[in-house]
Amino acid sequence: IADFDRAELSNLNRQILHWDEDVGKLKVESVREKLTRINPSIEIEVSSRKIDESSLDSLVGEADGIVDCMDNFPTRYLLNAAAIRRRIPFFHAAIYGFEARVITFVPGETSCFRCLFHEGPPPSGAFPVVGAAPGVAASIQAMEVVKYFTGYGKPLKDRLLIFDGELATFREFQLRRDPDCPDCGSLYPPER
């Protein structure tokens, strides 16, 4: 688990592993504490280093996949590129207001995050979040990780699932990879 940030009061409505007494603590320490309370036999590696070009490879290490819980596009692009280099799956989830989005990218098999979002939106500061939306996104994302590694079920490969909390509906969009994608285009033979 990698996060350089500290828990803030504004996190508590959507980040359920941080509680009032955790405000000011490193998020990775707060998360490790709660998860080991739930299951004392698990081993959790944490890093409070910022995810950037210089730390990326050592943070990803020998991981079998990357679970994206980020709140910014620049870091997501870095994680996407790392997943492609390592040829490991990239499990993406995002939220905005009442909306949750989830998709699974598998290098060499599917499109990638950059195929979906050629450019991220300009930085806009804080974005609105209804506390239940991250719960929906995280539950589906966790299910994606389990399905992928167990081989059970049908992962959301090249299928973007969008939950609209305002309307209480799910929609699914089929994606296609971009043959000219600067991140994953070289993994595939040229299209004829």
N, C-alpha and C positions, 0 to 999 in steps of 0.2 A: 504494500500500500504506500503510495507516494503522494504527499501533499505538504507543502511548505507553510501552509496557512494555520492560523490559530482560530479556535472556535469563537464565534461572536454570537451575541444575543439574537441577531437577525437570522442566524442559521437554524435556530432551534425548531422553527415551524416546518422545516423540510428535511433536516438531517437528523434523523431520530437516534443516532448513536451518540449525539452530544446532548448533554443535559445542562441545567442551570449551573451546576457546580463545575462544569467544564469550560465555561467562558474564560478565555485567556490561555487555555492549554493548547498545545500543539494538537491539531486534529488527529494526526496519526496515533498519538499516545492515547487520546480519548477513545478512538475506534478500537485500538488493540485491547484496551482495558475492558470494553464492553463485550467484544467478541470472545475473549478468553473467559469472561464470566459465563457466557452462554455455553461455551464448549472449552473446558480447560485443557483438553488433549490436543488442540490444534496449535500449529506453529505459524506465527505471523511475522513476516519481515516488514519493517516499516522504514521509510526514509522521509526526512523532512527537507530534503533538497528540492529545489525548484526544478521542474521538468523543463529542460532547455536543450539546445544542441550539445552542450558539453556534458550534460549528465544523463542524457537519454539512453545510450547504450548500456551504461553500468546499471541504470535503474531497471531496464527491461531484462537484463541479464539473460538467464536461461529459461525465462518464462515460456509456457506453452500457449499463451494467449494474452491479449491486452483487453481489459475491461475499461471502457471510456466512461468516466464519471466527471468529465471536465466541464467547465463553464465558459470556455473560450475557444475560438477557432484556431488561433496559432498553435496552441498545444495539441489540439486534435490533429492538425496536419502533421506535426512531428510524430505523434503516436502512430498515425496511419502509415507514414513512411517507414517507421521502425518495424511495424508489422509486415509490411511488404518486403523489406530487406531480410527479415528473419523467416519469412513465409509462415507466419503464425496468424491465427484469426484475430480480428479486431471487432469487438462487440461494442457497438455504439448505442448510446441512449442520450436523449436530450429532452429538455422541458422548456416551456414558455407559457406562462399564465396557466390556463386549464389544460394545456396540450402536452402530450408525451409522445415521443417518437423513438422507435427501436428498429435496428437492422443489424445483421451479421455480415461482415465482409471476410472473405477467405481468399488471400492472395493466390493468383494463378487459377482461381475457379470463378470468382465473382468480380463485380465492379469494386471500387474502393471509395473511401470517404471523399477523396478529391473528385472522383467521377460524379458524385452526388452534389457536392458543393465546390464548384471550380474556385470560387473566392468566397471567403467568409464575409459577413456583413461588417460594416465599419464599427469600431468599438463604440458602444453607447452607454457604458456604465452599467448600473444595476438594471436587471430586467425583472418583470413581475413574475412571481411564482405563487401558485396556490399550493399549499403544503401537501395535498394528496397527490398531485401530479408526479412528483418524484417517486412516490411509493409505487404508483402504477408502472412508471418507466423502469424502476429498479427491479420490481418483481418479474416483469417480462424479460428484462435483460438477464437476470439470474437464471431464468428458465432456459434462455438461449444458450448460456454457457453450459448448463447441465445437458441439454439436448445434444449440443455439438460434441462434447467429450464422452458421452455415453453412447452416441449413435442412435439414440431413441428419439422418435418424432421427426418433424421436418423443421429445421432451423429457418430463420428469416433471411436466407441467402438471396440477395438481390430483390428482396421484398421489404419495402419500408412500411412498417405498421404505425399508423397514427391514431392515437386515442384523443378524441375531442371531449373533454370533460363537461363543457357547457351543454353539448347535445347528448352526451352519454353514448357516443357512437365510435366504432372502429372503422377505419378505412385502410386499404392496402394498395400500395403502388408498386408495380413491377419496375425494376431498374435495369438498365443496360449499361454495360461498361463503355467508357469513352475510349475508342482505339487510340486517340491522341493524348490520353491522360499523361501528364508529366510524371506522375507517381507510379502508376501500374502498367502503363502502355507497353513497356519493354518485356513484360511477363508473357505476352501473348504473341502468336505469329501474326504477321500483317494480314488484314482482312482483304479478300479479293472481291 
